[in-house]
Amino acid sequence: MAVAVVVAVAMLATTGLSEHTSNWAVLVCTSRFWFNYRHLANVLSIYRTVKRLGIPDSQIILMLPDDMACNPRNAFPGTVYSNSDRAVDLYGDNIEVDYRGYEVTVENFIRLLTDRVGDEMPRSKRLLTDDRSNILVYMTGHGGNEFLKFQDAEEIGSFDLADAFQQMWEKKSRLYSPNIIATGSSELDQSSYSHHADNDIGVAVIDRYTYYNLEFLESQVKDLNSPRTVGELFDSYDYEKIHSNAGVRYDLFPGGAEAARSRLITDFFGNIQNVEVDRDSSSSLDEKLLALSKTISLLREKEAEEIAALRNASSAPASAPAEPVIKVQRATVLTDDKWWTKKVVGATALAGCGARPLEPLELKARPLAYHAIAWSCDAELAVATDDTIHIFLPEYPRAGRNPEDAGDDDSLQPQFSLTLTACGIVRPDPAINGPLCGFAGVSLPTSGPGEPLVFRGVGGSEATKAGSALGQTIRVEWSPSGLGQNLRPILTVMTTSGSLVALGEYIDQKTAISSSSRARTFKNWKLLWGLGANLPIPDGESKRGFRNMNERIVSFSWAKEITPGSGLLAYLNDVREVVIVAVQFFRRSSEPDESSPDVAGWGIFEIDRFDGRGPHDATETADPEFVPTGGPFSLRWSPWHITSEYRTATVAYLGKNHVGFRRVTIQGRWHRGQDPSVRVEELDTTSICTFLSADAFVEWEDTVLPRFEGLAGAEANARQVWQHNDERMARGIIATPFVVKPFQVDLCANPAACPAHHSPRDCSTLYPGPGETCTNPITGLVVHHPSPSAKPHEPLYTLVRLSATANNQDWYQTNLPPTTPLPQWAERIRRSVAREVSRVEALGGIDSESDTDSEFDEPEVHDMALASEEDVASKVHPHRFRLWGLASSPADGSMAALVSKHATQHAERRPRSRIMFSWDTGEHADPTARHVPKLTTEGTIWESMYGRILDMPSFLLGTTDRSLVHETSLRRAFKGVIPRQECVFCGTGLVTLGDESVCERGHSFATCTATGLAIMAPAVSRVCSVCGLRCLKLSELVRTARRHLGADAAVESAGELCGGCGGKFLL
């Protein structure tokens, strides 16, 4: 029995008096598997033809169920041909497939035609036509009388197509009337045949019907001006060629056969020719260009006049009348009357730039633990899943970009398009700490060639010291600002093997000189150092110069920002010891000769450790009253309280049904590269006995209060705490993790008496109290920044719980004012879990065999399923959600929720998760945003883009003004050096013109925006990643200061930030 091959073409058009607005093409291949190669070639041939005639990819919907180009049987990998001479590769580089693989189904095809898709469906997968659009529908595959098979799994019948076209007409959104011209490869009871085969490919490469359609279109329809009509195309069908009678129907087209046959081929296969030009916009643009050209001409004339005057002054003849000599002042800053020479560069353009859309981010994995998402002070986002670490870098508006420029599609690109997906399984390889030990002058023993790394476990428990886990990432946390290279934060990850590993940028001198990068990349990201899990660290007391850390780390936390390049880290090991570690990134000279370049590296040493078990007696695991406690979130640092003599903070640590608060104080100023004076109190300031279950955690409130007396500079703007009489109170939230319990602690209080050991029964903390019973744990909590002028009764917070279903309403909670709108991500989850459909529809709404990339883009439940009254009456909720973490941006202007969507009626096939965002739309922008903890430039720009800050900061509105007029410590230090600079080419003086310095003979140099010095040598400056301006390197500033200001001259670390906008450098 012969298998019929059916190729059907349906052409849809309007008959309105006005010309149609657009042409669309829906090209569908319904067959998969290698022996159906010709069907894919059929579709790609038509695809190439309609593109040649002007229909853009944005108006073509291409559906391919299989990828013949990448099939291992393909003798010409990466190609598809429709002719044995293989003259034209149909696959090429510019093919855009909208539906691929198992997405090509009858349901998706019907939804495409009727536009019955959700709002989240991408525009590229929708038929965005109107009532004056022409649509070409081309379908090829296997079938029979009045049906066509989709992937040998389902069929679409003629009645299904008719119903879809009827719905398009009734909606008035696709067709004004049922205007259809239809043709098929064969009539009823006839077969369709292939044209020829390619012996090298081994299968037929095209069908006869499609071959002769293409022959007509390629030879007779050369361009959009072709007069060929539909009737001429149909008349070209010859039985002797096609070996079947091509079917044609005109009865659905107004005017019948005569009207249909007279329509031009290009009405369906080509783009619209009559394009109206907005002459008003064109004339307006011409006027702007004319005005701009006039301005440029005037500026050039004025510049020429000034240069001529300078030359005349320097070359006046001896017989000239005596006049006061006017010398050219070297490196003079322009005054306001010379505004015309200031270039609009850097951050000055950010106020007029739009932000990229903040769209959800898809992840092809799910987290291993809660709190799996973290947001840095520079708005960098990190997520830990079961086997990967995802890092997303924000992208800011480009300097000088005109938001009204239609040709600039930067604002159309989604935010966080710069992404790193790294393996989340980290082995505790001693080589990780090779650079750390090398910087301390310690050489690690090298392993033999081919010698495998064997890690046999570590720690105090019987299981972990005899074996090791896989090393999956279970927690990520960003360090405070200013710790890493270029003052960027570093990412710290904790693994199941008990190690703590830091990731971040490391750029050596050679890389910095050779690089020409003008944008951030992940090229220089490396594993910086590690702690725990037998990793070696420098130890001056050891004979070998290092020791292996025989500790299994189970929790950690970074202290808030201290000074550039310095930080404190606290970690908890499996024997419940809390360890305080000092971490530094600094530079030292590699050779005694000062001319050699400095080498940057990390320094880590332990300061102190104390017992973190608490006063409660340990309970054996076999005890009937045993309750698991602890988790990777058992430590958290409070904000710093800063005075002119010291700064102090409190470490909150969780024990068995106990929360302890230990004070840590830094005496004096911590100078970079030197050991700090740190005192850790021997006893807790206070402690709280309360019921705690597994994965309990603590979060502190963070705020900035008005300036304290006696503070100046950076310390005046640092984080402060609430003041009550003589007490310095810091507040926070304890999550058990089923309920929240506010608390407050005096950061300056003297240690209290150590509580005696006792049983949890004695303090009634063995079980949760009345009203604390809950089975839905808190998996994410954000404590919001309060206004210092209106202290709330308790810390303001927003939390999420693990499970969001239609039967629980506590998955999202907040104590913000009632007028605060619901976050966008929470509103979407609420609608999804509240949705109710019949059980039959819920089971049919998701294809369990689908390979779609996103389970969040599942097709909406349709109304075409035939269900009994009993099924209709049995309503179910088709979806539920799990929420794995919640994070807020640097000033709470936006939040990110890590969620996964699950079906309630059948098992899941693939783990997927999504990062969903919410942001202030502007209606509720907080005017107190300036009081949030001090923001970095990158954090400030993020908040200005996404709603927390009402206006762009003033320093971003005038980068050049700020760097060249406003006095800074660096500018004051080098003020006397600027007039002494001379051109390296001709030795004449320099004049500062905006961001450039020009000598008397026209040699131009970039100006360091931090100091005002001219940059007159290569590889001595750095580019700001925010505004694009240049600043001299710190090492160059030090050499310049010692040469001109004396050997003892010191340069403050403010030189590590851009002098224009305060942003961080690229290299």
Residue, then its C-alpha position, 0 to 999 in steps of 0.5 A: m500500500a502506497v503512503a500518500v504524501v500531502v503538501a497543502v497550501a492555503m492562502l488567506a487574503t482580505t478584500g477590503l477597499s484599502e490595501h492590505t497592511s502586511n504579509w505573513a507566512v506560516l510554514v509547517c513541516t509535520s514529519r520527523f526522522w531522516f527518511n522524511y528529509r524532503h519534507l524539511a527541504n520543502v519547507l526551507s525552500i519556501y522559506r528561502t523564497v518568501k524571504r527573497l521576496g521581502i517577507p522578514d523573519s519577524q513575519i514568518i513562523l517556521m515550524l520544524p519537528d526535526d533537525m536534518a542538518c545535524n542528523p548523524r546520517n547527513a553526509f554534509p553536516g550542517t546543511v540541507y539541500s533540495n537539489s542533487d546539484r547542492a547549489v544552495d544550502l537551505y539551512g545557512d546561517n540566517i535561518e530562524v526556527d520558531y517552533r522546533g522538535y516536539e513543539v510542532t504539534v496540532e495543538n500549538f499550530i491551532r493556537l498559533l492560528t487562533d492566537r490562543v496563547g498566554d501573554e508570556m508567549p514570545r512575539s516570535k511565536r505569535l501571529l501578530t496580524d490584523d484584519r487587513s493582513n494576508i497569510l500564506v499557510y504552507m504545510t507538508g508531511h504524510g497524510g491521506n484523504e482530508f488529514l495530515k499527520f503530525q510526527d506520526a503521533e497525531e493528525i489534523g483534519s480538514f475540519d480542524l483547519a476549517d474551524a481554525f480559519q472560521q475562528m480567525w474570521e469571527k475574531k475579526s483579528r485575522l480575517y475580515s471575511p473568510n477569504i481563502i484560496a486553497t490548493g493541495s498537491s493531490e486530489l482525493d484518493q491520489s498520492s503525492y510523490s517525491h521528485h528526485a533523490d541525492n545518491d550521496i544523501g541517500v534519500a529524496v530531497i524534494d517533492r514534485y509539487t513543491y519542486y514545480n512551485l519553486e520552479f515557477l516562483e524562481s523563474q517567473v517571480k524575480d522581484l516584488n514588481s512581478p505581474r504574475t498572478v495566482g491563476e498563472l501559478f495554478d495553470s503551471y501545474d501539469y499532471e505529467k510533471i507532478h504525477s497528480n492532479a493538484g487540487v484548487r478551491y476558489d469558492l471561499f474567496p469573494g468574487g470566485a475564481e475570477a477574482a482569486r486568479s487575478r490576485l498577484i503572487t506577491d500579494f502572498f509570497g512577498n512583502i508590502q511595496n507601498v510604504e508610507v513615509d512619515r514626512d513630518s518625522s523626516s523633515s524634523l530629522d533634517e532640521k536637527l541634522l542641519a542645526l547640528s552641522k551648524t553647531i559643529s561648524l561654529l565650534r571648529e571656527k572658534e577652536a581655529e581662532e583660539i589656536a591662531a591667537l595662541r600661535n600669534a602670541s608666541s611668534a610676535p615680531a620684535s618690532a610689534p607694539a609692546e603689550p603685556v605678555i600673556k602666557v599660556q597657562r598649562a593644564t588650565v581647567l575650562t571655565d563655564d564660558k567655554w562650555w562649548t568644548k566640554k564633551v557629553v561623555g560618560a555618565t552624563a548621558l545616563a539620565g536620558c537613557g532607558a533601562r533594559p527590560l527586566e525579564p524572567l531568567e530561565l534555568k535548566a536546573r533546580p536548587l539543592a537548598y533554600h536561599a539559593i539566590a544572592w544580589s551583590c552591592d553592584a547588582e550582580l546576581a548569583v544563583a546556585t542550583d544542584d550542579t551549576i552556578h549561574i552568575f548574571l552581570p548587569e548592563y547599564p545604559r551606554a554613554g552618549r546613547n540617544p534613547e530616541d534613536a530608533g536604530d539603537d536596539d540596546s534598550l530592547q535587549p533584556q537585562f542580565s544577558l551577560t551570563l556565566t554558567a559554571c559547574g557547581i561541583v567543586r572538588p577541594d583541590p589543593a591547587i586552588n590555594g596555590p596562588l594564595c600560598g605563593f603570594a605568602g612566599v610558600s611553595l606547595p608540594t606538587s603532585g605527580p603527573g597523572e596522580p588523581l585527587v583523592f578526597r577522603g572526607v574531613g570533619g568531626s563526624e564519623a560519616t564525613k571524616a570517612g567519606s565525602a559528598l559530591g561537592q555540590t554548591i548549597r549556598v552563595e553569598w557576595s562579599p561586601s564592596g571593595l574587597g576584590q580586585n578593582l574594589r569589586p565584590i567576590l562570590t563565595v560558595m559553600t559546597t557539600s564537601g565542607s569547603l568554602v571557595a571564592l570566585g571573582e576577577y583576577i587580572d595580572q599585569k600582563t593581562a591588563i597591558s595586553s587587553s583592549s576590552r571596553a566592556r565587562t566579560f567573564k574572561n578573567w574570572k577565576l577560583l581565587w582561594g578556598l577554606g576548609a576540606n583539607l585545603p592548604i593555607p599559609d601558616g607562619e607557625s608551621k615548619r612547612g609554612f602552611r597547614n591543611m584545614n582539617e575542618r568541614i565548614v557548614s555555614f559562613s557569613w561576610a561582615k559588612e564593608i570595612t575598608p577597601g581590600s579588607g574584610l572579615l569572614a565568619y564560618l562555622n564548622d561541624v564541631r560548632e566552632v565559630v571562626i573569625v578570619a581576616v581576608q585582604f587583597f593588596r599589592r606588594s613589590s615583587e622585587p626590592d627594586e621599586s621600579s618593578p611592578d607590584v604584584a597583587g594577591w590575597g592574604i588570609f589568616e585566622i583571628d579567633r574562634f569560640d564555642g558556638r554550641g550554646p547552653h543546651d545539652a546535645t541530644e542523641t539522634a536516637d533520642p525520641e525527642f531529637v530535632p535536627t537543627g543547624g544549617p548553612f544559614s547559621l551565621r550573620w553579621s550585624p551592621w557596623h557601629i563606627t566611632s573615631e576610635y573603633r568600629t564594632a559589630t555583632v555576629a549572630y550564631l545559631g545553636k541548638n534552640h539558641v541564638g547567641f550574639r558575640r561582639v567583634t571590635i576593630q581598634g583604629r583603622w585597618h590599613r591595607g596590607q597590615d594586620p588589623s587589631v581585632r578583639v573578639e569578646e570571650l562571652d556573648t553580649t546576650s543570648i536568646c533561647t527559642f525553638l529552632s528547627a533545621d535551616a533556621f536563620v537570622e537577618w539584620e536590619d540595615t539602615v543609615l542614620p544622620r551623621f554622627e559627631g566626630l566622624a568625617g569622610a567615608e566613615a560619616n556615610a557608613r552604616q550606623v544603627w539606631q540610638h536609644n539613650d546611650e545604647r546603639m541598637a541593631r535590630g533583626i529577624i529570627a526565622t525558626p524557620f516557620v515563624v519570624k521573631p523580631f529582636q534587638v541588640d545593643l552593639c556596644a553593651n558589655p558581655a553578659a554572664c554565660p548562661a549555665h548549661h541546661s536542657p531545652r525542657d527547662c526553658s520550654t524550647l524543646y517544642p514550638g510554642p502555641g501558634e508556632t505550628c507550621t509546615n511551610p518553612i520560610t525559604g527567603l526573607v528580605v529586611h527592608h531599609p527603613s526611613p531614619s526619620a520614621k523608625p518602625h515598631e519592628p523591622l519591615y520585611t517580606l518573606v516567602r515560604l517553600s510551597a505556594t498552592a491554591n490551599n495555602q495563603d501564607w506563602y507570601q507575607t509582608n508587614l509593609p504598609p497596606t498601600t504597598p503594591l504586590p510585587q509583579w512576581a507574586e501577582r503572577i504566582r497568585r494568579s497561576v495557583a488560583r486558576e482552576v480547570s477541569r481534570v481532563e483539561a489539566l491532564g491535556g494541557i501539558d505534553s509530557e513528552s515535550d522537549t520545550d526549554s521552559e516549563f513556564d511557557e506551557p500552553e494554556v489549557h484549551d477549550m476544544a477538549l470534549a469532556s463529560e459533565e462529570d469531568v467538567a464538574s471535577k475542577v482542579h488546580p493544574h499548577r503549584f510553585r516552590l519558592w527557593g529564595l528571595a533577594s533584593s537589589p542594593a536599595d530594595g528597588s527591585m526583588a528577585a524570586l527563585v521559583s519552580k513551577h510544578a504540575t499537580q496532575h502528573a509527574e515532572r520530567r525535567p527540573r526547571s526553575r526561573i528567576m522572576f523580578s519585581w521593580d518599582t514602576g515609578e508610582h511608588a518610588d521612595p523619596t527616602a532612597r538617599h538614606v539607604p546604606k551607601l550605594t556604589t555607583e553601579g548600585t546607584i545606577w541600578e536603582s535609578m533604572y528600576g525605580r527606587i531612586l526618583d532621579m539620576p544622581s547629580f554626579l551622573l548628570g555631570t561627569t566632566d564637571r565633577s571630575l574637573v571642577h569639584e575638589t577631591s583629595l586626589r585633585r588637591a594632591f596633584k594640583g601643583v603637578i598639573p602646571r608642570q606637565e609637558c607634552v612628551f612629543c614637543g615639550t610645550g605646555l598643556v591646556t585641559l579641554g574637557d576630558e582631553s589635554v592639548c598642547e600648543r602644537g595640537h597633540s592631544f592626550a586623554t585627561c585623568t578624571a581623578t587627578g586632572l593629569a594628562i595621560m601621556a603613555p600607554a598601559v598606564s591608565r584604566v577605563c571605567s566600566v560605567c562611564g568609559l572615562r580614563c584614570l591613571k593607574l594607582s601604581e602610576l599615581v604613586r610613581t608620579a607622586r614620589r617623583h614630584l611630591g617626594a619619596d614619602a608621598a602617599v596616595e589614598s585608595a580613592g584612586e581605585l575608583c573612577g574620578g568621573c562617576g565613582g564606578k569601578f574599572l574594567l582592568 
